[in-house]
């Protein structure tokens, strides 16, 4: 009898002790069920919209190890995940699958296998904000700034699509090979080994943060469309694709004019000559790379870049005007 009583007392002590150590959830049962229901609805939408048609898995629940080493990222808000994915699908997948270009089956076997989503920026150890995860493989896409995204904000839509088109260009370059050595040779002395050399300082000097991924006069005068293109030849290639698709033909022509315009060089004839030669070289490099990518898209991918750019611009205008109208009607 005493043995049974002692056994029961021991069991009771263990149960009480375990309960005291167990941390209570911050969510009530009702709140927990609500969150799980929202996740389930979002998961169903992702499955029906992206996974079943295109084989894309979306990882929006936190996986810290998937982030680029040295970056400062955090989880996305579930409320914004769908808005980001809807925008990306409309301005990326729906663009490539138009009958005039890739057709309805173009993305099959070409879309990223996984899309990782993060709430904040992808900033490296020098404070330079990146468009993509440099350590990722081509079958992955990493989307940042989810928590700050607003489909009615033109600058945020542009920033999202600059990243999406940049990363998909890398995916295409693996599926449809191009002559990497030939492309590298055009601007091989331009690329930096570290953003800490000077690029981080240049980027931090952009006072209008909505233009951080825009076409850049600084980049133009060094033979590229953007600052991020100076990171590597691969980034340069992907940036030409991304910026060309996202911006207009007028914007690209202005970048070419920027490249061939010498920096102010004062009255010294030698300085003037050096500035003139530098501008001539930058112009040559930029035009050569633009022609290279246009030729690659036309002959290798099978898409006319001029018509593709127009279609992308039209899709972007229509999307933004629709979002503005829906906000007004609310």
NUVEXVO-549787 format. One line per 8 residues: their letters; for each residue x, y, z of N, C-alpha, C, O. Coordinates in steps of 0.05 Angstrom, whole numbers, plus 5000, padded with zeros to 4 digits. Example, Ala and Ser with C-alpha at 12.3 -4.5 7.8 and 13.67 -1.06 7.14 Angstrom:
2
as) 5264:4886:5156:5246:4910:5156:5264:4934:5156:5285:4934:5169 ~ 5257:4955:5142:5273:4979:5143:5258:5001:5157:5268:5023:5161 $
//
This chain:
330
xxxxxxxx) 5016:4976:5000:5000:5000:5000:5017:5025:5000:5013:5043:4984 ~ 5037:5025:5019:5055:5048:5020:5070:5051:4994:5075:5074:4985 ~ 5077:5029:4982:5092:5030:4956:5075:5043:4935:5085:5059:4919 ~ 5049:5036:4934:5031:5048:4914:5028:5078:4918:5028:5094:4899 ~ 5025:5086:4944:5022:5114:4950:5047:5130:4942:5045:5151:4930 ~ 5071:5118:4948:5096:5131:4941:5098:5134:4910:5108:5154:4900 ~ 5090:5114:4896:5091:5114:4867:5073:5136:4855:5081:5150:4837 ~ 5048:5138:4867:5030:5158:4858:5040:5186:4863:5038:5204:4847 $
xxxxxxxx) 5052:5190:4887:5063:5216:4895:5086:5223:4876:5088:5246:4867 ~ 5103:5204:4869:5126:5209:4851:5116:5218:4824:5127:5236:4811 ~ 5095:5204:4814:5084:5210:4788:5072:5238:4788:5075:5253:4769 ~ 5058:5245:4810:5045:5271:4812:5067:5293:4812:5063:5314:4799 ~ 5089:5289:4826:5110:5308:4827:5122:5313:4799:5128:5335:4792 ~ 5126:5291:4785:5137:5293:4758:5119:5309:4739:5129:5326:4723 ~ 5093:5304:4741:5073:5318:4724:5073:5348:4730:5074:5364:4712 ~ 5072:5355:4756:5072:5383:4765:5097:5397:4756:5097:5419:4746 $
xxxxxxxx) 5120:5383:4760:5146:5394:4753:5148:5399:4723:5158:5420:4714 ~ 5138:5380:4707:5138:5384:4678:5121:5407:4669:5129:5422:4651 ~ 5098:5410:4681:5080:5431:4674:5092:5458:4680:5089:5478:4665 ~ 5106:5460:4703:5117:5486:4711:5140:5494:4693:5145:5518:4689 ~ 5154:5474:4681:5175:5481:4663:5166:5487:4635:5179:5501:4620 ~ 5142:5477:4628:5132:5481:4600:5123:5510:4596:5107:5521:4612 ~ 5133:5523:4575:5126:5551:4570:5099:5552:4557:5094:5539:4537 ~ 5082:5568:4568:5055:5571:4556:5057:5587:4530:5073:5605:4528 $
xxxxxxxx) 5040:5580:4511:5040:5594:4485:5030:5622:4489:5012:5628:4505 ~ 5041:5641:4473:5032:5669:4474:5005:5672:4461:4991:5692:4465 ~ 4997:5652:4444:4972:5653:4430:4951:5637:4445:4956:5616:4456 ~ 4926:5648:4446:4904:5633:4457:4897:5611:4437:4906:5611:4414 ~ 4880:5593:4446:4871:5571:4428:4857:5583:4404:4861:5574:4381 ~ 4840:5603:4408:4825:5616:4386:4844:5629:4367:4842:5625:4342 ~ 4864:5645:4377:4883:5658:4360:4900:5638:4345:4906:5642:4321 ~ 4908:5617:4358:4925:5596:4345:4910:5583:4322:4921:5579:4301 $
xxxxxxxx) 4884:5578:4327:4868:5566:4305:4864:5585:4282:4864:5577:4259 ~ 4862:5611:4288:4858:5631:4268:4883:5633:4250:4881:5634:4226 ~ 4907:5633:4263:4932:5635:4248:4935:5610:4231:4943:5612:4207 ~ 4929:5586:4242:4932:5562:4227:4913:5561:4203:4921:5552:4181 ~ 4889:5571:4207:4869:5572:4185:4879:5590:4163:4877:5584:4139 ~ 4890:5614:4170:4901:5632:4150:4924:5619:4135:4926:5622:4110 ~ 4941:5605:4149:4963:5592:4136:4953:5570:4117:4963:5567:4095 ~ 4933:5555:4126:4922:5534:4109:4909:5546:4083:4913:5535:4062 $
xxxxxxxx) 4895:5568:4086:4883:5582:4063:4905:5592:4044:4902:5589:4019 ~ 4926:5603:4055:4948:5613:4038:4962:5590:4025:4970:5591:4002 ~ 4966:5568:4040:4980:5545:4029:4963:5533:4006:4975:5524:3986 ~ 4937:5532:4009:4920:5522:3988:4922:5539:3963:4924:5529:3940 ~ 4922:5565:3967:4925:5584:3944:4951:5580:3930:4953:5579:3905 ~ 4973:5578:3945:5000:5573:3934:5000:5547:3918:5011:5546:3896 ~ 4988:5527:3929:4988:5500:3916:4973:5502:3889:4983:5492:3869 ~ 4950:5515:3889:4934:5516:3865:4945:5535:3844:4942:5531:3820 $
xxxxxxxx) 4958:5557:3853:4967:5578:3835:4995:5574:3825:5001:5581:3802 ~ 5013:5563:3842:5041:5561:3835:5052:5532:3834:5067:5525:3816 ~ 5044:5516:3854:5056:5489:3857:5046:5470:3835:5062:5458:3821 ~ 5020:5468:3833:5008:5449:3813:5014:5457:3784:5022:5440:3769 ~ 5010:5482:3777:5015:5490:3749:5044:5491:3741:5052:5484:3719 ~ 5062:5500:3760:5090:5505:3752:5111:5490:3769:5135:5493:3764 ~ 5102:5475:3788:5121:5459:3804:5137:5476:3824:5159:5468:3832 ~ 5126:5500:3831:5141:5518:3849:5132:5513:3878:5108:5515:3884 $
xxxxxxxx) 5151:5508:3896:5146:5507:3924:5153:5534:3937:5175:5544:3932 ~ 5135:5544:3953:5140:5570:3966:5146:5565:3996:5129:5553:4010 ~ 5168:5575:4005:5176:5572:4034:5174:5600:4046:5192:5616:4043 ~ 5152:5605:4061:5150:5631:4074:5152:5628:4104:5156:5648:4118 ~ 5149:5603:4114:5154:5599:4143:5185:5599:4147:5200:5591:4129 ~ 5193:5608:4169:5221:5616:4173:5241:5593:4171:5238:5572:4184 ~ 5261:5596:4153:5284:5578:4151:5309:5594:4150:5318:5602:4128 ~ 5320:5601:4173:5342:5619:4175:5367:5609:4159:5381:5625:4147 $
xxxxxxxx) 5370:5583:4158:5394:5573:4144:5393:5577:4114:5413:5574:4100 ~ 5369:5584:4103:5366:5588:4075:5375:5616:4067:5380:5622:4043 ~ 5378:5634:4086:5386:5662:4081:5416:5662:4074:5432:5645:4083 ~ 5424:5683:4059:5452:5686:4052:5469:5692:4076:5461:5709:4092 ~ 5491:5678:4080:5509:5684:4103:5517:5713:4104:5525:5724:4083 ~ 5515:5725:4127:5522:5753:4130:5500:5772:4125:5503:5796:4131 ~ 5477:5763:4115:5454:5780:4110:5438:5783:4136:5440:5768:4154 ~ 5421:5804:4136:5405:5810:4159:5375:5808:4151:5364:5828:4142 $
xxxxxxxx) 5364:5784:4154:5336:5780:4146:5320:5769:4169:5331:5760:4189 ~ 5293:5771:4165:5275:5760:4186:5250:5751:4172:5246:5756:4148 ~ 5232:5737:4187:5209:5724:4174:5190:5744:4161:5188:5767:4170 ~ 5175:5735:4141:5155:5752:4128:5128:5751:4143:5122:5732:4157 ~ 5113:5772:4140:5085:5772:4150:5068:5756:4131:5068:5761:4107 ~ 5053:5737:4141:5037:5720:4124:5017:5737:4108:5010:5730:4085 ~ 5007:5759:4120:4988:5776:4106:4999:5787:4080:4984:5792:4061 ~ 5025:5792:4078:5037:5804:4054:5047:5783:4034:5052:5790:4011 $
xxxxxxxx) 5049:5758:4042:5060:5738:4025:5044:5735:3999:5055:5734:3977 ~ 5018:5734:4002:5001:5730:3978:5002:5754:3960:5003:5750:3935 ~ 5003:5778:3970:5004:5802:3953:5030:5802:3937:5029:5809:3913 ~ 5052:5794:3949:5078:5793:3935:5077:5772:3913:5085:5777:3891 ~ 5066:5748:3920:5066:5727:3900:5046:5732:3877:5052:5726:3854 ~ 5024:5745:3884:5005:5752:3863:5017:5772:3843:5015:5769:3819 ~ 5032:5791:3854:5045:5811:3837:5066:5798:3820:5068:5803:3795 ~ 5083:5782:3832:5104:5768:3817:5093:5750:3795:5104:5750:3773 $
xxxxxxxx) 5073:5735:3802:5061:5718:3782:5050:5733:3758:5055:5726:3735 ~ 5036:5755:3764:5024:5771:3742:5045:5784:3724:5041:5785:3700 ~ 5066:5794:3736:5086:5810:3721:5110:5794:3712:5127:5804:3698 ~ 5111:5769:3720:5133:5751:3712:5123:5727:3697:5129:5724:3673 ~ 5109:5709:3710:5099:5684:3697:5080:5690:3675:5082:5679:3653 ~ 5060:5708:3680:5040:5714:3660:5053:5728:3636:5042:5727:3614 ~ 5076:5742:3640:5090:5755:3618:5103:5734:3601:5100:5734:3576 ~ 5119:5717:3613:5134:5697:3597:5116:5677:3583:5123:5665:3563 $
xxxxxxxx) 5092:5672:3594:5074:5652:3583:5054:5663:3563:5036:5649:3554 ~ 5057:5688:3556:5040:5699:3534:5046:5684:3508:5068:5676:3503 ~ 5025:5681:3492:5028:5666:3467:5050:5677:3449:5063:5662:3435 ~ 5053:5703:3449:5073:5716:3432:5102:5709:3440:5120:5711:3424 ~ 5105:5700:3464:5132:5695:3474:5136:5666:3480:5139:5650:3461 ~ 5137:5658:3505:5142:5630:3511:5119:5611:3508:5123:5587:3503 ~ 5094:5622:3510:5071:5604:3509:5064:5593:3536:5080:5594:3555 ~ 5041:5581:3538:5030:5572:3564:5047:5551:3578:5046:5549:3602 $
xxxxxxxx) 5063:5536:3563:5080:5515:3575:5109:5524:3580:5125:5507:3588 ~ 5115:5549:3575:5143:5558:3576:5155:5554:3604:5179:5546:3606 ~ 5140:5559:3625:5151:5558:3652:5155:5529:3663:5169:5525:3682 ~ 5143:5510:3650:5145:5483:3659:5174:5473:3656:5184:5472:3634 ~ 5185:5465:3679:5213:5456:3679:5233:5479:3679:5257:5474:3681 ~ 5224:5504:3678:5242:5527:3679:5239:5544:3703:5257:5557:3712 ~ 5215:5544:3715:5210:5560:3739:5227:5550:3762:5234:5527:3763 ~ 5234:5568:3781:5249:5559:3804:5233:5537:3819:5209:5538:3820 $
xxxxxxxx) 5248:5518:3830:5235:5497:3845:5226:5507:3872:5205:5497:3883 ~ 5241:5526:3883:5234:5537:3909:5236:5567:3909:5255:5578:3898 ~ 5216:5580:3922:5217:5609:3927:5218:5613:3957:5199:5606:3971 ~ 5239:5625:3967:5242:5632:3995:5234:5661:3999:5241:5678:3982 ~ 5219:5667:4020:5209:5694:4025:5218:5704:4052:5218:5690:4072 ~ 5226:5730:4053:5237:5742:4077:5223:5769:4082:5215:5783:4063 ~ 5221:5776:4107:5208:5801:4114:5224:5826:4108:5213:5846:4100 ~ 5250:5824:4112:5267:5848:4109:5286:5848:4086:5283:5831:4068 $
xxxxxxxx) 5305:5866:4086:5324:5870:4065:5345:5848:4065:5349:5834:4085 ~ 5358:5846:4042:5382:5828:4040:5406:5847:4039:5415:5855:4018 ~ 5417:5853:4062:5440:5871:4064:5465:5856:4073:5464:5841:4092 ~ 5487:5860:4058:5511:5846:4065:5526:5859:4088:5516:5879:4099 ~ 5549:5848:4095:5564:5858:4119:5574:5886:4116:5581:5899:4135 ~ 5574:5897:4091:5583:5924:4086:5560:5944:4084:5564:5968:4080 ~ 5535:5933:4088:5512:5951:4086:5501:5954:4058:5485:5971:4053 ~ 5511:5938:4039:5502:5939:4011:5477:5922:4007:5478:5898:4014 $
xxxxxxxx) 5456:5933:3997:5431:5918:3993:5432:5903:3966:5437:5915:3945 ~ 5427:5877:3968:5429:5860:3945:5402:5853:3934:5381:5853:3948 ~ 5401:5846:3908:5376:5838:3895:5370:5808:3899:5347:5800:3897 ~ 5391:5793:3904:5388:5764:3905:5406:5751:3926:5423:5765:3938 ~ 5404:5725:3929:5422:5710:3947:5445:5699:3930:5440:5681:3914 ~ 5468:5710:3933:5491:5702:3916:5499:5673:3920:5512:5662:3903 ~ 5492:5661:3942:5499:5633:3948:5478:5613:3939:5482:5589:3941 ~ 5455:5624:3929:5433:5606:3921:5440:5592:3894:5456:5602:3878 $
xxxxxxxx) 5427:5570:3890:5429:5556:3864:5408:5566:3846:5389:5579:3855 ~ 5411:5561:3820:5393:5573:3800:5364:5564:3803:5346:5579:3794 ~ 5359:5541:3815:5331:5532:3818:5317:5544:3843:5295:5536:3849 ~ 5330:5563:3856:5318:5577:3878:5314:5607:3871:5329:5618:3855 ~ 5294:5618:3884:5290:5647:3882:5286:5657:3911:5271:5645:3926 ~ 5298:5679:3918:5296:5691:3945:5284:5718:3943:5295:5736:3930 ~ 5261:5722:3955:5246:5748:3954:5248:5762:3981:5241:5750:4001 ~ 5256:5787:3980:5260:5803:4005:5240:5826:4007:5224:5831:3988 $
xxxxxxxx) 5241:5839:4030:5224:5863:4035:5194:5857:4033:5178:5874:4025 ~ 5187:5832:4040:5158:5824:4039:5141:5841:4058:5119:5850:4051 ~ 5152:5846:4082:5136:5861:4102:5130:5890:4094:5110:5902:4102 ~ 5147:5901:4077:5145:5929:4069:5130:5932:4042:5126:5954:4032 ~ 5122:5909:4030:5111:5911:4003:5083:5922:4003:5066:5916:4020 ~ 5077:5939:3983:5051:5950:3978:5046:5950:3948:5060:5963:3933 ~ 5026:5934:3939:5021:5932:3910:5012:5958:3897:5012:5960:3872 ~ 5005:5977:3913:4997:6003:3902:5020:6023:3900:5018:6044:3887 $
xxxxxxxx) 5043:6016:3911:5067:6033:3911:5084:6025:3887:5097:6004:3887 ~ 5086:6043:3868:5100:6037:3843:5129:6029:3848:5140:6011:3836 ~ 5143:6044:3866:5171:6039:3871:5176:6012:3883:5196:5999:3877 ~ 5157:6003:3900:5160:5977:3912:5154:5954:3893:5166:5932:3894 ~ 5135:5959:3875:5129:5939:3854:5154:5936:3836:5161:5914:3828 ~ 5165:5959:3828:5189:5959:3811:5212:5944:3825:5226:5928:3812 ~ 5217:5950:3850:5239:5937:3865:5235:5907:3866:5254:5891:3862 ~ 5210:5898:3871:5204:5869:3872:5210:5857:3845:5223:5836:3843 $
xxxxxxxx) 5200:5869:3823:5203:5857:3797:5232:5858:3787:5241:5841:3772 ~ 5247:5879:3795:5275:5879:3788:5289:5855:3800:5306:5842:3786 ~ 5282:5848:3824:5294:5824:3837:5285:5798:3824:5301:5780:3818 ~ 5259:5796:3819:5248:5772:3807:5260:5767:3779:5268:5745:3773 ~ 5260:5788:3763:5270:5785:3735:5300:5780:3735:5310:5765:3718 ~ 5315:5791:3754:5343:5786:3757:5348:5757:3762:5365:5744:3750 ~ 5334:5746:3782:5339:5719:3790:5329:5699:3769:5342:5678:3765 ~ 5308:5705:3755:5298:5687:3734:5317:5688:3710:5320:5668:3696 $
xxxxxxxx) 5330:5711:3705:5350:5712:3684:5373:5693:3690:5384:5681:3672 ~ 5381:5692:3715:5402:5673:3723:5393:5644:3718:5408:5627:3708 ~ 5368:5638:3724:5357:5612:3719:5357:5605:3689:5365:5583:3681 ~ 5349:5624:3672:5349:5620:3643:5377:5616:3633:5382:5600:3615 ~ 5396:5631:3644:5424:5629:3635:5436:5601:3640:5455:5593:3627 ~ 5425:5587:3660:5434:5560:3665:5420:5540:3647:5432:5519:3639 ~ 5395:5546:3640:5380:5528:3622:5387:5532:3593:5388:5513:3577 ~ 5392:5557:3586:5400:5565:3558:5427:5578:3560:5430:5602:3565 $
xxxxxxxx) 5448:5562:3556:5475:5572:3560:5483:5595:3541:5474:5595:3518 ~ 5499:5613:3551:5511:5634:3534:5541:5633:3538:5551:5620:3556 ~ 5555:5647:3520:5585:5647:3521:5594:5665:3544:5597:5689:3540 ~ 5598:5654:3567:5605:5670:3591:5632:5683:3588:5636:5706:3597 ~ 5651:5670:3575:5678:5681:3572:5677:5706:3554:5690:5726:3559 ~ 5661:5704:3533:5658:5727:3514:5645:5750:3528:5653:5773:3524 ~ 5624:5745:3544:5611:5767:3559:5630:5779:3579:5631:5803:3582 ~ 5644:5762:3594:5662:5772:3615:5684:5790:3603:5692:5810:3615 $
xxxxxxxx) 5693:5783:3579:5715:5799:3567:5708:5828:3561:5725:5845:3559 ~ 5682:5833:3558:5673:5860:3551:5680:5880:3573:5689:5902:3568 ~ 5675:5873:3598:5679:5891:3621:5694:5878:3644:5688:5884:3667 ~ 5713:5861:3637:5725:5845:3658:5740:5860:3680:5743:5850:3702 ~ 5748:5885:3674:5762:5901:3694:5743:5918:3711:5753:5933:3728 ~ 5718:5916:3707:5698:5933:3721:5689:5921:3747:5681:5935:3766 ~ 5689:5895:3749:5675:5881:3771:5691:5882:3797:5716:5881:3796 ~ 5677:5884:3820:5691:5887:3846:5692:5861:3860:5676:5843:3856 $
xxxxxxxx) 5712:5858:3877:5715:5834:3893:5699:5836:3919:5693:5816:3931 ~ 5693:5860:3928:5678:5865:3952:5663:5891:3950:5673:5911:3940 ~ 5638:5891:3961:5623:5916:3961:5635:5936:3980:5629:5960:3978 ~ 5652:5927:3998:5665:5945:4017:5685:5963:4004:5693:5983:4015 ~ 5694:5956:3979:5714:5972:3966:5704:6000:3961:5717:6020:3967 ~ 5680:6002:3949:5668:6029:3945:5638:6028:3939:5624:6048:3942 ~ 5628:6005:3930:5600:6003:3922:5580:6009:3944:5560:6022:3940 ~ 5586:5999:3968:5569:6004:3991:5566:6034:3997:5545:6043:4003 $
xxxxxxxx) 5588:6048:3995:5588:6077:3999:5572:6091:3978:5557:6109:3984 ~ 5575:6083:3953:5559:6094:3931:5530:6090:3935:5514:6108:3932 ~ 5522:6065:3942:5494:6059:3946:5482:6074:3969:5459:6084:3968 ~ 5497:6077:3991:5487:6092:4014:5483:6121:4008:5468:6135:4021 ~ 5497:6131:3987:5494:6159:3979:5469:6165:3964:5463:6188:3958 ~ 5454:6144:3957:5428:6148:3943:5407:6157:3964:5398:6140:3980 ~ 5400:6182:3963:5382:6193:3984:5354:6183:3981:5340:6179:4001 ~ 5345:6179:3956:5318:6169:3951:5320:6138:3951:5328:6126:3931 $
xxxxxxxx) 5312:6126:3973:5315:6097:3976:5298:6081:3956:5303:6057:3951 ~ 5277:6094:3946:5260:6080:3926:5274:6075:3900:5265:6060:3883 ~ 5297:6089:3896:5312:6087:3871:5338:6071:3874:5356:6072:3857 ~ 5339:6055:3895:5364:6041:3901:5371:6020:3880:5395:6014:3876 ~ 5351:6009:3867:5356:5989:3846:5351:6000:3818:5349:5985:3798 ~ 5349:6026:3816:5343:6039:3790:5367:6039:3771:5389:6034:3780 ~ 5362:6045:3746:5384:6050:3727:5400:6073:3738:5389:6093:3748 ~ 5426:6071:3737:5444:6089:3752:5465:6102:3734:5478:6089:3718 $
xxxxxxxx) 5466:6129:3736:5487:6143:3721:5515:6134:3728:5533:6133:3712 ~ 5518:6128:3754:5544:6118:3764:5551:6092:3749:5574:6089:3740 ~ 5532:6074:3747:5537:6049:3733:5541:6054:3703:5558:6042:3690 ~ 5524:6071:3691:5526:6077:3663:5554:6086:3655:5564:6078:3634 ~ 5565:6103:3671:5592:6114:3664:5614:6093:3669:5638:6099:3664 ~ 5606:6070:3677:5625:6047:3680:5616:6023:3663:5625:6001:3667 ~ 5599:6029:3643:5592:6009:3624:5570:5990:3632:5567:5969:3620 ~ 5555:5996:3654:5533:5979:3663:5507:5995:3665:5508:6020:3665 $
xxxxxxxx) 5485:5981:3668:5460:5995:3671:5455:6003:3700:5443:6024:3705 ~ 5465:5987:3719:5460:5992:3747:5485:5989:3764:5505:5979:3755 ~ 5483:5997:3789:5505:5993:3808:5509:5964:3814:5531:5954:3815 ~ 5487:5949:3818:5488:5921:3825:5502:5904:3803:5513:5883:3808 ~ 5502:5915:3778:5515:5900:3756:5545:5899:3759:5558:5883:3746 ~ 5556:5916:3776:5585:5917:3780:5595:5895:3798:5619:5892:3803 ~ 5577:5879:3810:5585:5858:3828:5599:5835:3815:5618:5823:3826 ~ 5591:5828:3791:5603:5806:3776:5592:5805:3747:5573:5819:3741 $
xxxxxxxx) 5605:5790:3730:5596:5788:3703:5568:5775:3702:5551:5783:3686 ~ 5563:5755:3719:5536:5743:3720:5515:5763:3728:5494:5764:3717 ~ 5521:5779:3749:5503:5800:3758:5498:5820:3735:5476:5829:3731 ~ 5519:5827:3721:5517:5846:3699:5498:5835:3678:5480:5850:3668 ~ 5501:5810:3670:5484:5797:3651:5455:5798:3660:5437:5806:3645 ~ 5450:5789:3685:5423:5788:3696:5411:5816:3699:5387:5819:3696 ~ 5427:5836:3705:5417:5863:3708:5409:5875:3681:5389:5890:3680 ~ 5423:5868:3660:5414:5877:3634:5387:5866:3627:5369:5881:3617 $
xxxxxxxx) 5383:5841:3632:5357:5828:3628:5335:5841:3645:5315:5850:3635 ~ 5341:5843:3671:5321:5853:3690:5314:5883:3685:5290:5890:3684 ~ 5334:5899:3681:5329:5928:3677:5315:5933:3650:5298:5950:3648 ~ 5323:5918:3630:5311:5922:3604:5281:5914:3605:5265:5928:3593 ~ 5275:5892:3618:5247:5884:3620:5230:5903:3637:5207:5908:3631 ~ 5242:5913:3658:5227:5930:3677:5224:5959:3669:5204:5971:3674 ~ 5245:5969:3655:5244:5997:3647:5237:5999:3617:5234:5979:3604 ~ 5235:6024:3607:5226:6028:3580:5250:6031:3561:5273:6034:3570 $
xxxxxxxx) 5244:6030:3535:5265:6035:3515:5277:6063:3518:5301:6066:3514 ~ 5261:6082:3525:5270:6109:3530:5290:6110:3553:5311:6124:3551 ~ 5285:6095:3574:5303:6094:3597:5330:6082:3589:5351:6091:3598 ~ 5330:6061:3573:5354:6048:3564:5370:6067:3546:5395:6068:3548 ~ 5357:6081:3529:5370:6100:3511:5384:6122:3528:5405:6132:3521 ~ 5370:6131:3549:5382:6151:3566:5407:6141:3580:5426:6155:3584 ~ 5406:6115:3588:5430:6103:3601:5453:6103:3581:5476:6107:3589 ~ 5448:6098:3556:5469:6098:3536:5480:6126:3532:5504:6129:3529 $
xxxxxxxx) 5463:6146:3533:5472:6174:3531:5489:6181:3555:5509:6195:3553 ~ 5480:6172:3579:5496:6177:3603:5524:6165:3601:5544:6178:3608 ~ 5525:6141:3589:5551:6128:3587:5570:6143:3569:5594:6144:3575 ~ 5560:6155:3548:5578:6168:3529:5582:6198:3535:5596:6212:3521 ~ 5571:6207:3557:5575:6235:3566:5598:6235:3586:5596:6223:3608 ~ 5620:6249:3580:5644:6249:3598:5638:6263:3624:5621:6281:3626 ~ 5651:6254:3645:5650:6268:3670:5662:6296:3667:5680:6299:3650 ~ 5652:6316:3682:5665:6342:3682:5695:6339:3689:5702:6326:3708 $
xxxxxxxx) 5712:6351:3672:5741:6347:3676:5757:6373:3678:5782:6372:3678 ~ 5744:6395:3681:5759:6420:3684:5771:6430:3658:5762:6422:3636 ~ 5792:6447:3660:5804:6460:3637:5829:6446:3626:5839:6453:3605 ~ 5839:6426:3641:5863:6413:3633:5858:6395:3608:5841:6377:3610 ~ 5871:6400:3586:5866:6384:3562:5871:6354:3566:5857:6338:3554 ~ 5891:6347:3582:5896:6318:3587:5873:6305:3602:5865:6283:3597 ~ 5863:6320:3623:5840:6310:3638:5816:6307:3620:5801:6287:3622 ~ 5812:6326:3603:5789:6325:3584:5791:6301:3566:5771:6288:3560 $
xxxxxxxx) 5815:6296:3556:5820:6273:3538:5815:6247:3552:5803:6229:3541 ~ 5825:6245:3577:5820:6220:3592:5790:6216:3597:5781:6193:3595 ~ 5776:6237:3604:5747:6235:3609:5733:6227:3583:5714:6211:3584 ~ 5741:6237:3561:5729:6231:3535:5734:6201:3528:5716:6188:3519 ~ 5758:6192:3533:5764:6164:3527:5750:6145:3546:5741:6123:3537 ~ 5747:6153:3571:5732:6136:3590:5703:6134:3582:5691:6112:3584 ~ 5691:6156:3573:5663:6156:3565:5659:6139:3539:5640:6124:3537 ~ 5679:6141:3521:5677:6125:3497:5678:6095:3503:5664:6080:3491 $
xxxxxxxx) 5696:6088:3522:5698:6060:3530:5673:6050:3544:5664:6028:3539 ~ 5662:6066:3562:5638:6059:3577:5615:6055:3557:5599:6035:3560 ~ 5612:6073:3538:5591:6071:3518:5594:6045:3502:5575:6031:3497 ~ 5619:6040:3493:5624:6015:3477:5617:5990:3493:5604:5972:3482 ~ 5625:5989:3518:5619:5965:3535:5589:5961:3538:5579:5939:3535 ~ 5575:5983:3545:5546:5981:3551:5531:5972:3526:5514:5954:3527 ~ 5536:5985:3503:5522:5978:3478:5529:5950:3470:5511:5935:3460 ~ 5554:5942:3472:5562:5914:3465:5547:5894:3482:5538:5873:3471 $
xxxxxxxx) 5544:5899:3507:5530:5880:3525:5500:5880:3520:5488:5858:3521 ~ 5489:5903:3515:5460:5904:3508:5455:5887:3483:5435:5872:3482 ~ 5471:5891:3463:5468:5875:3438:5472:5845:3443:5458:5829:3431 ~ 5491:5839:3460:5496:5811:3467:5472:5798:3479:5463:5776:3471 ~ 5460:5811:3499:5436:5800:3513:5412:5799:3494:5397:5779:3495 ~ 5408:5820:3478:5385:5820:3460:5388:5796:3440:5368:5783:3434 ~ 5412:5792:3430:5417:5770:3412:5413:5743:3425:5402:5725:3413 ~ 5422:5741:3450:5419:5716:3465:5389:5710:3469:5381:5687:3465 $
xxxxxxxx) 5373:5730:3477:5345:5725:3481:5331:5717:3455:5314:5699:3455 ~ 5338:5730:3434:5325:5725:3408:5332:5697:3397:5315:5682:3389 ~ 5358:5691:3397:5367:5666:3383:5367:5642:3402:5362:5619:3392 ~ 5373:5646:3427:5376:5623:3445:5351:5617:3461:5342:5594:3463 ~ 5339:5638:3473:5314:5634:3489:5290:5634:3470:5270:5621:3476 ~ 5292:5648:3448:5270:5648:3429:5249:5670:3434:5226:5667:3427 ~ 5258:5692:3447:5240:5714:3453:5253:5740:3443:5276:5746:3448 ~ 5237:5755:3428:5246:5781:3418:5245:5802:3440:5224:5808:3451 $
xxxxxxxx) 5269:5812:3448:5270:5829:3472:5256:5856:3468:5245:5866:3488 ~ 5256:5866:3444:5242:5892:3439:5212:5889:3445:5201:5905:3459 ~ 5200:5869:3433:5171:5865:3438:5166:5856:3467:5145:5863:3478 ~ 5184:5841:3478:5181:5832:3505:5182:5855:3525:5166:5856:3544 ~ 5199:5874:3520:5201:5898:3537:5175:5914:3535:5164:5923:3556 ~ 5164:5917:3511:5139:5932:3508:5116:5918:3523:5100:5931:3536 ~ 5115:5892:3520:5094:5877:3533:5096:5879:3564:5076:5881:3578 ~ 5121:5878:3574:5125:5881:3602:5117:5908:3612:5104:5911:3633 $
xxxxxxxx) 5125:5929:3598:5117:5956:3605:5087:5960:3606:5076:5972:3624 ~ 5074:5949:3586:5044:5950:3585:5032:5936:3608:5013:5946:3620 ~ 5042:5912:3614:5031:5896:3636:5035:5911:3663:5017:5911:3680 ~ 5058:5924:3666:5064:5939:3690:5045:5962:3693:5034:5967:3715 ~ 5041:5978:3671:5023:6001:3672:4994:5992:3679:4981:6005:3696 ~ 4985:5971:3666:4958:5961:3671:4955:5952:3700:4935:5957:3713 ~ 4975:5938:3710:4974:5927:3737:4972:5950:3757:4955:5950:3775 ~ 4989:5970:3754:4990:5992:3773:4965:6009:3773:4955:6017:3793 $
xxxxxxxx) 4954:6013:3749:4929:6029:3747:4906:6013:3758:4888:6025:3770 ~ 4906:5987:3755:4885:5970:3767:4886:5971:3798:4865:5973:3811 ~ 4910:5970:3809:4914:5971:3838:4905:5998:3849:4892:5999:3870 ~ 4911:6019:3834:4903:6046:3843:4873:6049:3843:4861:6060:3861 ~ 4860:6038:3822:4831:6040:3819:4817:6023:3841:4798:6032:3853 ~ 4828:6000:3847:4815:5983:3868:4817:5996:3895:4800:5993:3911 ~ 4839:6011:3900:4842:6025:3925:4822:6048:3927:4811:6053:3948 ~ 4818:6062:3904:4799:6084:3904:4770:6074:3908:4754:6088:3921 $
xx) 4764:6051:3898:4737:6040:3900:4731:6029:3928:4707:6024:3934 ~ 4751:6025:3944:4747:6013:3971:4733:6034:3989:4727:6027:4013 $
//
